[in-house]
Amino acid sequence: MTSTPPSDIRGPLRRSLGEWRIGLVAWRLLVLQTAHPAVAAGMARYSTYRAHPWRRIEHTVDSGARLFSVGPEERRLEVARLARTHRRIHGTDHAGRPYTAEDPEVRAWVMVTLYEAITAMHELSGARLSPTELNELYAEFRDICEALDIPGEALPPTAAEVPAYIERGVREVLEYGDQVRYLLFEILREAPAPRRLGRLRPAWPLLRVVAARALSSLTLADLPPVWHDTFGTRRTRSAAALSWTLHHGLRHVMTRLPDHLRHRHRPAEGGRPAPRRTSARPVPPPRVADSRRARLETFFHQVLDQTGDGRVDSADLQAMVHNVCWQLELPVEREDVLYSAFETWWKHLCSAVDADGDGTVDCAEFVSAMLGGVDRDPAYLDEGLKPAVRALFRAADTDGTGHLCADEYRVLFGGSRVHPAELNDGFRQLDADGDGRISEEEFVTAFAEFFTARTDTVAGAALLGRP
């Protein structure tokens, strides 16, 4: 199957979402969505945006592209994937209120704010859409909502009624809580350097301070007046000037560019972006001292602590599985097997590691218990980790050959924090017999070595790339 080429996408919704300048209102959109208490609760409990912000953004953009910019089959698959994800997001928030990502009212709010962000992009740039254009845009938007099984009665009936819906939601439903403040003022100040910075990565500590200030000012300036009236924030003159300059300036630039430069490239076949080419870098020599503690600390922060709050609970392991399922696009029955295996690992981990009994595990507890466990009992990993690893292998073995090829390994372990050259090196290290593929036993053995080997000279130490 092939994706619809950009020149064939005529709908106003797809045209607007495909423009580069939609990025100017992206953070405004996130703030309006996250201020909904159910969304904030779900993000606090399940989202990886604190620990892995760039991966989270990539997933969101990828999902949006597959919903709005490709053919009907890709959209059907994405709708099914989102449904599988949302059915696992539920719980009780800090105020004792139950929430679920399957709530039609919550899903409607998330989608209507996306539509409203598109209209805001045009309005803020001085090119307000006409009533006819709004109606056409909203009709296309409602078609997407119907594909997502959002009931029509949860949505404003017409485009003309959207502003009142947004105003009522801000006044009566939204909350200016910790998740919103984090998005507005803190996330960029803590975020790791994006891989795309390349040689500018050393300058990221300075760049992110400037970017954080600009993003906060722009977002506050662009939020609707009812937001400021309700929560007491304000739109300063300098922020208003920044907003006017960026929105008007970018509109004038973009309207003069050819279409292929004005719009983002659509995903390659299957809805996934084409892989980026990167150059290899030298691998440092292995350490000779006992390196288990350093590896375990790295594993805790970069792999286990998916939500980035310094502690691990079952939601973090669910987020790990979610990321794997996202990459592999597993059917629901295979997803369930993987979730079950990781839940078993969590119970084993928690029973053995949670020293203070608070239902969470911090880095010190994890490292101490793991080192003690593997030193005390050679079979320590057999009850929790190894069954989860076997389930992970079988999920990644998408062609059912009983082996992982290099591409399957890269899909499983690739990410913004692991250099592609290191992934290639890791694959070669795990391929013990040199046959160009990794068997299940090689895979499980490598994981065991990662946790038990005292030096970095064993194959398992290269599982996630060289330290």
C-alpha positions in Angstrom: 0.0 0.0 0.0 1.2 3.5 -0.6 0.5 6.8 1.1 -1.4 9.5 -0.7 1.2 12.0 -2.1 1.0 15.6 -0.8 -0.2 17.0 -4.1 -3.3 14.8 -3.9 -4.3 15.9 -0.4 -6.8 18.7 -1.1 -8.8 18.8 2.2 -8.3 22.0 4.3 -7.7 19.9 7.4 -4.8 18.0 5.9 -3.4 21.0 4.2 -3.3 23.0 7.4 -1.9 20.2 9.5 0.8 19.6 6.9 2.1 23.1 7.1 5.4 23.7 9.0 3.9 26.7 10.8 1.4 24.4 12.6 4.3 24.0 15.0 3.8 27.6 16.3 0.5 26.5 17.9 1.5 23.0 18.9 2.4 23.8 22.5 -0.7 25.9 22.8 -2.7 22.8 21.8 -0.8 20.6 24.3 -1.5 23.1 27.1 -5.3 23.1 26.3 -5.4 19.4 26.1 -3.3 18.7 29.2 -5.3 21.2 31.3 -8.2 18.7 31.1 -8.0 16.9 34.5 -8.4 13.4 33.0 -5.6 14.1 30.4 -3.4 15.5 33.1 -4.0 12.4 35.3 -3.2 10.1 32.4 0.0 11.9 31.5 1.2 12.0 35.1 0.6 8.3 35.5 1.4 6.8 32.0 3.1 9.3 29.7 6.9 9.2 29.0 7.0 12.9 28.0 9.2 13.9 31.0 11.9 11.2 30.5 11.6 10.9 26.7 10.1 14.2 25.3 11.5 14.0 21.8 10.4 10.4 21.4 6.9 11.3 22.7 6.7 14.2 20.2 7.8 11.9 17.3 5.1 9.4 18.3 2.5 12.1 18.3 3.5 13.5 15.0 3.7 10.0 13.5 0.2 9.2 14.8 -1.3 12.4 13.5 0.3 11.7 10.1 -1.3 8.3 9.9 -4.7 9.6 10.9 -4.8 12.7 8.7 -2.3 12.3 5.9 -2.3 8.8 4.5 -4.7 6.3 3.0 -7.8 4.6 4.6 -5.9 1.3 5.5 -3.2 3.1 7.4 -5.9 5.2 9.2 -7.8 2.0 10.1 -4.6 0.5 11.6 -3.8 3.6 13.6 -7.4 3.9 14.9 -7.1 0.3 16.1 -3.7 0.9 17.7 -5.0 4.0 19.5 -8.0 2.1 20.8 -5.7 -0.6 22.2 -3.6 2.0 23.9 -6.4 4.0 25.4 -8.1 1.0 27.0 -5.1 0.6 29.3 -5.1 4.2 30.5 -7.4 4.5 33.5 -7.2 5.1 37.2 -7.9 7.7 39.9 -6.3 11.1 40.0 -4.8 13.0 42.9 -8.2 14.2 43.9 -9.8 10.8 44.0 -11.6 11.2 40.7 -11.8 8.3 38.3 -10.6 8.8 34.8 -10.3 6.8 31.6 -8.9 7.6 28.2 -11.9 5.9 26.7 -14.3 8.6 28.0 -16.1 10.1 24.9 -16.1 13.6 26.5 -12.4 13.5 27.1 -11.6 12.2 23.6 -13.9 14.9 22.1 -12.1 17.6 24.0 -8.7 16.4 22.7 -9.9 16.4 19.1 -11.8 19.6 19.2 -8.8 21.5 20.6 -6.9 20.2 17.6 -9.4 21.7 15.2 -9.4 24.9 17.2 -5.6 25.0 17.0 -5.8 25.0 13.2 -8.3 27.9 13.2 -6.1 29.8 15.7 -3.0 29.3 13.5 -4.8 31.1 10.7 -6.3 33.8 12.9 -3.1 34.6 14.7 -1.3 35.0 11.3 -3.9 37.6 10.2 -5.6 35.2 7.7 -8.8 34.3 9.5 -10.8 31.6 7.8 -14.2 32.5 6.3 -17.4 30.8 7.6 -17.5 28.7 4.4 -13.9 27.6 4.9 -14.5 26.8 8.6 -17.5 24.7 7.7 -15.5 22.7 5.2 -12.7 22.3 7.7 -15.0 21.1 10.4 -16.8 18.7 8.1 -13.5 17.0 7.3 -12.6 17.0 11.0 -15.9 15.3 12.0 -15.2 12.6 9.5 -11.9 11.8 11.4 -13.8 11.8 14.7 -16.3 9.4 13.3 -13.4 7.1 12.2 -12.2 7.3 15.8 -15.7 6.3 17.1 -16.2 9.6 18.9 -20.0 10.0 19.2 -21.4 13.0 17.4 -23.3 14.2 20.4 -20.0 14.7 22.3 -18.9 17.2 19.6 -20.1 20.7 18.8 -22.7 20.3 16.1 -21.3 23.0 13.8 -18.1 25.0 13.4 -19.9 28.1 14.6 -20.4 26.5 18.0 -16.8 25.5 18.6 -15.7 28.8 20.2 -18.5 28.5 22.8 -17.6 24.9 23.5 -13.9 25.9 24.0 -14.8 28.8 26.3 -17.2 26.6 28.4 -14.6 23.9 28.7 -11.9 26.3 29.9 -14.2 27.9 32.5 -15.9 24.8 33.8 -13.6 21.8 33.2 -9.9 22.8 32.8 -7.5 23.1 35.7 -4.2 25.0 35.8 -2.3 22.1 37.5 1.3 20.8 37.8 1.3 19.1 34.4 0.3 22.3 32.6 2.9 24.4 34.5 5.6 21.8 33.6 4.7 22.1 29.9 4.7 25.9 30.1 7.8 26.6 32.1 10.0 23.5 32.8 10.1 20.8 30.2 12.6 22.4 27.8 14.8 23.4 30.7 15.2 19.7 31.5 15.0 18.0 28.1 18.0 16.2 26.7 19.5 17.4 23.5 17.5 16.3 20.4 19.5 14.0 18.2 18.9 16.2 15.2 21.0 18.9 16.6 24.1 17.0 15.5 27.2 19.2 16.0 25.2 21.8 17.9 24.5 19.3 20.7 27.3 20.9 23.0 25.4 24.2 22.7 22.1 22.7 23.9 22.3 23.9 27.5 22.4 27.5 26.3 20.0 26.9 23.4 17.3 25.3 25.6 17.3 28.3 28.0 16.5 30.6 25.1 14.1 28.2 23.5 12.2 27.7 26.8 11.7 31.4 27.4 10.5 31.9 23.8 8.2 29.0 23.9 6.6 30.0 27.2 6.1 33.6 26.0 4.7 32.5 22.7 2.3 30.0 24.2 1.0 32.3 26.9 0.5 35.0 24.2 -1.5 32.7 22.0 -3.8 31.1 24.6 -7.4 32.3 24.2 -8.5 35.3 26.3 -10.8 33.1 28.4 -7.8 31.2 29.6 -6.2 34.4 31.0 -9.5 35.4 32.5 -10.0 32.1 34.2 -6.5 31.3 35.5 -5.1 34.8 36.0 -2.2 34.5 33.5 -1.4 37.4 31.3 -0.3 38.3 27.8 2.6 40.7 28.1 3.4 43.2 25.4 6.7 41.6 24.6 5.0 38.2 24.2 2.3 39.7 22.0 5.0 41.3 19.8 6.8 37.9 19.6 3.6 36.2 18.6 2.7 38.7 16.0 6.2 38.6 14.4 6.4 34.9 14.3 2.9 34.2 13.0 2.7 37.0 10.5 6.3 36.6 9.4 6.1 32.8 8.9 2.8 33.1 7.0 4.3 35.6 4.5 7.3 33.4 4.1 5.4 30.1 3.7 2.9 31.4 1.2 5.7 32.3 -1.1 7.3 28.9 -1.0 6.5 26.0 -3.3 4.3 23.3 -1.9 7.0 20.8 -1.3 8.9 23.3 1.0 5.8 24.7 2.6 4.6 21.3 3.9 6.2 18.5 5.8 7.0 15.4 3.8 4.5 12.7 4.3 5.6 9.4 5.8 7.0 6.7 3.7 5.1 3.5 2.8 3.4 2.0 5.8 3.1 5.4 7.5 6.6 5.4 9.1 9.2 8.0 8.4 12.2 6.8 6.4 15.3 6.1 8.6 17.8 8.9 9.0 21.3 8.4 7.9 23.9 8.9 10.6 27.7 8.5 10.6 29.5 6.1 12.9 31.5 7.3 15.8 34.4 5.6 17.6 33.5 3.2 20.4 35.4 3.8 23.7 37.4 1.0 25.1 35.7 -1.2 27.7 36.2 -0.7 31.4 37.9 -3.4 33.4 36.4 -2.7 36.9 33.0 -4.1 38.1 30.7 -2.0 35.9 27.4 -3.6 37.0 26.4 -0.6 39.2 26.9 1.9 36.4 25.0 -0.3 33.9 22.1 -0.8 36.3 21.9 2.9 37.1 21.8 3.7 33.3 19.2 1.0 32.8 17.0 2.4 35.5 17.1 6.0 34.2 17.1 5.4 30.5 14.9 2.2 30.3 12.9 1.6 33.4 12.0 5.1 34.5 9.8 5.9 31.5 7.8 8.6 33.2 10.9 10.4 34.4 9.9 11.0 38.0 12.8 9.2 39.5 10.8 6.2 40.7 9.4 3.1 38.9 6.0 1.5 39.2 3.8 -0.7 37.1 3.0 2.3 34.8 6.6 2.6 33.8 6.7 -1.0 32.7 3.4 -0.5 30.8 5.0 2.5 29.1 7.9 0.3 28.0 5.5 -2.2 26.5 3.5 0.6 24.9 6.7 1.8 23.2 7.5 -1.7 21.8 3.9 -2.2 20.7 4.0 1.2 18.9 7.1 0.3 17.0 6.0 -3.3 16.1 2.2 -2.6 15.6 1.3 -5.9 17.3 -2.3 -7.3 17.2 -4.2 -7.1 20.4 -3.7 -10.7 21.4 0.1 -10.4 21.1 0.1 -7.1 22.9 -1.8 -8.8 25.8 0.9 -11.5 26.1 3.6 -8.9 26.3 1.8 -6.7 28.8 1.1 -9.8 31.0 4.8 -10.8 30.9 6.0 -7.4 31.9 3.4 -7.2 34.7 4.8 -10.5 36.0 8.2 -9.0 35.9 7.0 -5.9 37.8 5.5 -8.1 40.6 8.7 -10.0 40.9 10.7 -6.8 40.8 8.5 -5.1 43.4 8.4 -8.0 45.8 12.2 -8.3 45.7 13.2 -4.7 45.4 10.7 -2.4 47.1 12.4 -2.2 50.4 10.2 0.5 51.9 6.9 -1.1 50.7 5.6 2.1 49.0 4.7 0.3 45.8 7.4 2.1 43.8 11.1 1.5 43.3 13.8 4.1 43.3 17.2 3.8 41.7 19.0 3.0 44.9 16.5 0.2 45.8 16.7 -1.2 42.3 20.5 -1.3 42.1 21.0 -2.6 45.6 18.5 -5.4 45.3 19.6 -6.4 41.8 23.2 -6.7 42.8 22.3 -8.6 45.9 19.9 -10.9 44.0 22.2 -11.9 41.2 25.1 -12.5 43.6 23.0 -14.6 46.0 21.0 -16.7 43.6 22.1 -17.7 40.0 18.5 -18.3 39.1 17.4 -14.9 40.4 16.5 -13.6 36.9 14.6 -16.7 35.9 11.2 -15.8 37.5 10.8 -12.2 36.4 13.2 -10.8 33.9 13.8 -13.8 31.6 10.1 -14.5 30.9 9.6 -10.8 30.0 12.7 -10.9 27.8 11.4 -14.0 26.0 8.1 -12.4 25.4 9.9 -9.3 24.1 12.0 -11.4 21.7 8.9 -13.2 20.3 7.1 -9.9 19.8 10.1 -8.4 18.0 10.4 -11.5 15.8 7.8 -10.2 13.5 8.4 -12.7 10.7 8.2 -15.7 13.1 11.6 -17.1 12.1 12.8 -17.7 15.6 15.6 -15.2 15.1 16.0 -11.4 15.0 17.6 -9.9 12.0 19.5 -6.5 12.2 16.4 -4.5 11.2 14.2 -6.2 13.8 16.9 -5.5 16.5 17.1 -1.8 15.4 13.3 -1.4 15.5 13.2 -2.8 19.0 16.1 -0.9 20.6 16.4 2.2 18.4 15.7 5.6 19.9 16.9 9.1 20.3 19.3 8.2 23.1 21.0 5.3 21.3 23.3 6.1 18.4 22.6 3.9 15.3 26.3 2.9 15.1 26.1 1.6 18.7 23.0 -0.4 17.8 24.9 -2.0 14.9 27.8 -2.8 17.3 25.4 -4.2 19.8 23.8 -6.5 17.2 27.2 -7.8 16.1 28.2 -8.5 19.7 25.0 -10.4 20.4 25.3 -12.5 17.3 27.6 -14.9 19.0 27.9 -17.4 16.1 28.2 -14.7 13.4 25.4 -15.9 11.3 23.8 -12.5 10.9 20.9 -13.1 13.2 20.2 -13.4 16.9 18.5 -16.5 18.3 16.2 -16.4 21.3 18.8 -18.0 23.6 21.4 -15.5 22.4 19.0 -12.7 23.2 18.1 -14.0 26.7 21.7 -14.7 27.5 22.6 -11.2 26.5 20.1 -9.7 28.9 21.3 -11.9 31.7 24.9 -10.8 31.0 23.8 -7.2 31.0 22.6 -7.6 34.6 25.3 -10.0 35.9 28.6 -9.5 34.1 31.2 -7.6 36.1 33.0 -6.2 33.0 31.9 -4.6 29.8 33.8 -7.1 27.7 30.8 -9.5 27.4 28.3 -9.3 24.6 25.4 -8.4 26.9 27.1 -5.2 27.9 26.5 -3.9 24.4 22.8 -4.7 24.4 21.8 -1.0 24.3 24.9 0.3 22.7 28.4 0.7 24.2 28.4 2.6 27.5 
